Amino acid sequence: MSTDATRIGLLRHGETTGQGFCGRGSDVPLTAAGWHAMRETLARDADWDRVVCSPLMRCLGPAEAFAGQAGVPLAVDERLAELDFGDWEGRTAAALMETQANALGRFWEDPLNHAPPHGESLRAFRERVVAGWNDLAPNEGEQVLVIAHGGVIRLIRALHEGWPLEKLLSIDVPLASLHIVEPWQAY
């Protein structure tokens, strides 16, 4: 183990080839720029004891590469996949504004009570992600890198920082950004 302090790093995947809402139902790869941005982020903070990631290729590919280079264990957790956007998968906000402006507006204003059509509710998403989060409980002094999606990171940060879930979309999580969560706690 690298230090005495237990630490969790939440790393969002980089830019993808996908367009619009890319959730659990859109398994799109990273662009070259997305790979580069993630490598740069990891080069600034590469001291991890294990890696846990979403099974979607935009997280899994970089997780496999980093864990292999660092010689640390990798676990893939289905529960850390992005929100399922249902009928909105692969559609842009601009296109949805033409046909489903009211539904999109309700989702942006209050995602807790307005899921995308045929998509995953925020309550179901919360339950799934929290179960995965609670199962990754680090050992004392362990450094765990979680490579996941914007929605997953927003949810964990909201819980950790006391944000109401209705304001989840207000939490800034840029592509290839690293968010440190200390101390780890179960939710």
Secondary structure as the mmCIF struct_conf table of DSSP 4:
data_model
#
loop_
_struct_conf.conf_type_id
_struct_conf.id
_struct_conf.beg_label_comp_id
_struct_conf.beg_label_asym_id
_struct_conf.beg_label_seq_id
_struct_conf.end_label_comp_id
_struct_conf.end_label_asym_id
_struct_conf.end_label_seq_id
BEND BEND1 ASP A 4 ALA A 5
STRN STRN1 ARG A 7 ARG A 12
STRN STRN2 THR A 16 THR A 16
BEND BEND2 THR A 17 THR A 17
BEND BEND3 GLY A 20 GLY A 20
STRN STRN3 PHE A 21 PHE A 21
TURN_TY1_P TURN_TY1_P1 ARG A 24 GLY A 25
HELX_LH_PP_P HELX_LH_PP_P1 VAL A 28 PRO A 29
STRN STRN4 LEU A 30 LEU A 30
HELX_LH_PP_P HELX_LH_PP_P2 THR A 31 THR A 31
HELX_RH_AL_P HELX_RH_AL_P1 ALA A 32 ARG A 44
BEND BEND4 ASP A 45 ASP A 45
BEND BEND5 ASP A 49 ASP A 49
STRN STRN5 ARG A 50 CYS A 53
BEND BEND6 PRO A 55 LEU A 56
HELX_RH_AL_P HELX_RH_AL_P2 MET A 57 ALA A 70
TURN_TY1_P TURN_TY1_P2 GLY A 71 GLY A 71
STRN STRN6 LEU A 74 VAL A 76
HELX_RH_3T_P HELX_RH_3T_P1 GLU A 78 LEU A 80
BEND BEND7 ALA A 81 ALA A 81
HELX_LH_PP_P HELX_LH_PP_P3 GLU A 82 LEU A 83
HELX_RH_3T_P HELX_RH_3T_P2 GLY A 86 TRP A 88
STRN STRN7 GLU A 89 GLU A 89
TURN_TY1_P TURN_TY1_P3 GLY A 90 GLY A 90
HELX_RH_AL_P HELX_RH_AL_P3 ALA A 93 THR A 99
HELX_RH_AL_P HELX_RH_AL_P4 ALA A 101 GLU A 109
TURN_TY1_P TURN_TY1_P4 PRO A 111 ASN A 113
HELX_LH_PP_P HELX_LH_PP_P4 ALA A 115 PRO A 116
TURN_TY1_P TURN_TY1_P5 PRO A 117 HIS A 118
BEND BEND8 GLY A 119 GLY A 119
HELX_RH_AL_P HELX_RH_AL_P5 LEU A 122 ASP A 135
TURN_TY1_P TURN_TY1_P6 LEU A 136 LEU A 136
HELX_LH_PP_P HELX_LH_PP_P5 PRO A 138 ASN A 139
TURN_TY1_P TURN_TY1_P7 GLU A 140 GLY A 141
STRN STRN8 GLN A 143 ALA A 148
HELX_RH_AL_P HELX_RH_AL_P6 GLY A 150 GLU A 161
TURN_TY1_P TURN_TY1_P8 GLY A 162 GLY A 162
HELX_RH_3T_P HELX_RH_3T_P3 LEU A 165 SER A 170
BEND BEND9 ILE A 171 ILE A 171
TURN_TY1_P TURN_TY1_P9 LEU A 175 ALA A 176
STRN STRN9 LEU A 178 VAL A 181
BEND BEND10 PRO A 183 PRO A 183
#
